Amino acid sequence: QVRLVESGGGLVQAGDSLRLSCAVSGLSFSNYAMAWFRQAPGQEREFVAVVNWSDDRTDYADSVKGRFTISRDNAKNTVSLQMNSLKPEDTAVYYCAADYRGSNSPRDSRKYGHWGQGTQVTVSS
């Protein structure tokens, strides 16, 4: 059974930092591109960041570039998202997702076959 379990969300003030983690089980983690998406109320789910499965290359949405850092630990089957300088517009439910040997169109949520349940991040102004 594949499980992706996010943790680390919470309520913070603008300018603060949070670190999200996603613990993955039930799949060969090192063969999966891992990504974070987010969804704010009334909005579409949007891409945040991805780390490749083969070479650990990363990609970020323009809105978070320079503030967020995605990383993976293949020994622990975890992917993390370090979020610094948080803004109220970062408020959303954050989801981790896995794509088997994904390399093309990593920003497309339809590519991802496995998803976590999400963790709420709320940034107050």
C-alpha positions as CSV (number, residue, x, y, z in Angstrom):
1,Q,0.0,0.0,0.0
2,V,1.4,3.3,-1.1
3,R,1.3,6.1,1.5
4,L,2.4,9.7,1.4
5,V,2.0,11.5,4.7
6,E,2.7,15.2,5.0
7,S,3.5,17.0,8.2
8,G,4.9,20.3,9.4
9,G,2.1,22.7,8.5
10,G,0.7,25.3,10.8
11,L,-0.1,28.9,11.5
12,V,2.7,31.4,11.2
13,Q,3.2,35.1,10.6
14,A,4.4,36.7,7.5
15,G,8.2,36.5,7.2
16,D,8.4,33.3,9.3
17,S,9.6,29.9,8.1
18,L,8.2,26.4,8.1
19,R,9.5,23.1,7.0
20,L,7.1,20.5,5.5
21,S,8.0,16.9,5.3
22,C,6.5,14.0,3.4
23,A,7.1,10.4,4.5
24,V,6.7,7.9,1.7
25,S,6.1,4.2,1.9
26,G,5.0,1.3,-0.3
27,L,7.0,2.3,-3.4
28,S,10.6,2.4,-4.7
29,F,11.1,6.0,-3.6
30,S,14.4,6.6,-5.5
31,N,12.6,5.9,-8.7
32,Y,10.1,8.7,-8.2
33,A,10.1,12.3,-9.0
34,M,8.7,14.1,-5.9
35,A,6.8,17.3,-6.0
36,W,4.9,19.7,-3.8
37,F,1.7,21.3,-5.0
38,R,-0.6,23.6,-3.1
39,Q,-4.3,24.6,-3.3
40,A,-5.8,27.7,-1.8
41,P,-9.6,27.9,-1.2
42,G,-11.5,28.5,-4.4
43,Q,-8.4,28.1,-6.5
44,E,-6.9,25.4,-8.7
45,R,-4.1,23.2,-7.4
46,E,-0.8,24.7,-8.4
47,F,2.8,23.5,-8.8
48,V,5.2,24.6,-6.1
49,A,8.5,22.6,-6.5
50,V,9.8,19.3,-7.8
51,V,13.0,17.2,-7.3
52,N,14.0,14.8,-10.0
53,W,14.4,11.1,-9.3
54,S,17.6,10.5,-11.3
55,D,19.9,13.5,-10.6
56,D,18.1,15.5,-7.9
57,R,17.6,18.5,-10.2
58,T,15.0,20.9,-8.9
59,D,12.4,23.2,-10.3
60,Y,10.3,25.9,-8.7
61,A,7.3,28.0,-9.4
62,D,8.3,31.6,-9.9
63,S,6.2,32.6,-6.9
64,V,8.4,30.7,-4.5
65,K,11.8,30.7,-6.2
66,G,14.5,32.0,-3.9
67,R,12.3,31.4,-0.8
68,F,11.5,27.7,-0.9
69,T,13.9,24.8,-1.1
70,I,12.9,21.2,-1.9
71,S,15.1,18.3,-1.0
72,R,14.9,14.5,-0.8
73,D,16.5,11.8,1.4
74,N,16.4,8.5,-0.4
75,A,17.7,6.7,2.6
76,K,14.7,7.9,4.7
77,N,12.1,7.9,1.9
78,T,11.3,11.5,2.7
79,V,10.9,14.8,0.7
80,S,11.0,18.1,2.4
81,L,10.0,21.7,1.6
82,Q,11.8,24.4,3.5
83,M,9.7,27.6,3.2
84,N,11.3,30.9,4.2
85,S,10.0,34.5,4.1
86,L,6.5,33.2,4.0
87,K,3.8,35.5,2.7
88,P,0.0,35.5,3.2
89,E,-0.4,34.4,-0.4
90,D,1.4,31.2,0.5
91,T,-1.6,30.1,2.5
92,A,-2.9,26.9,1.1
93,V,-3.1,23.1,1.7
94,Y,0.2,21.7,0.6
95,Y,0.4,18.2,-1.0
96,C,3.3,16.0,-1.8
97,A,3.1,13.9,-4.9
98,A,5.1,11.1,-6.6
99,D,5.6,10.4,-10.3
100,Y,7.3,7.2,-11.4
101,R,10.6,8.1,-13.2
102,G,8.9,11.4,-14.1
103,S,11.0,13.8,-16.1
104,N,8.7,15.4,-18.6
105,S,6.2,18.1,-17.6
106,P,6.9,17.9,-13.9
107,R,4.6,20.9,-13.3
108,D,1.6,19.0,-14.6
109,S,-0.3,17.5,-11.6
110,R,-1.9,14.9,-14.0
111,K,1.5,13.3,-14.2
112,Y,1.5,12.3,-10.5
113,G,-0.1,9.0,-9.6
114,H,0.3,9.2,-5.9
115,W,-0.7,12.0,-3.5
116,G,-0.7,12.7,0.2
117,Q,-3.7,14.0,2.1
118,G,-2.3,17.5,2.5
119,T,-1.2,19.7,5.3
120,Q,-2.5,23.2,6.0
121,V,-0.2,26.2,5.9
122,T,-1.7,29.5,7.1
123,V,0.3,32.7,6.9
124,S,-1.1,35.7,8.7
125,S,-0.2,39.3,7.8
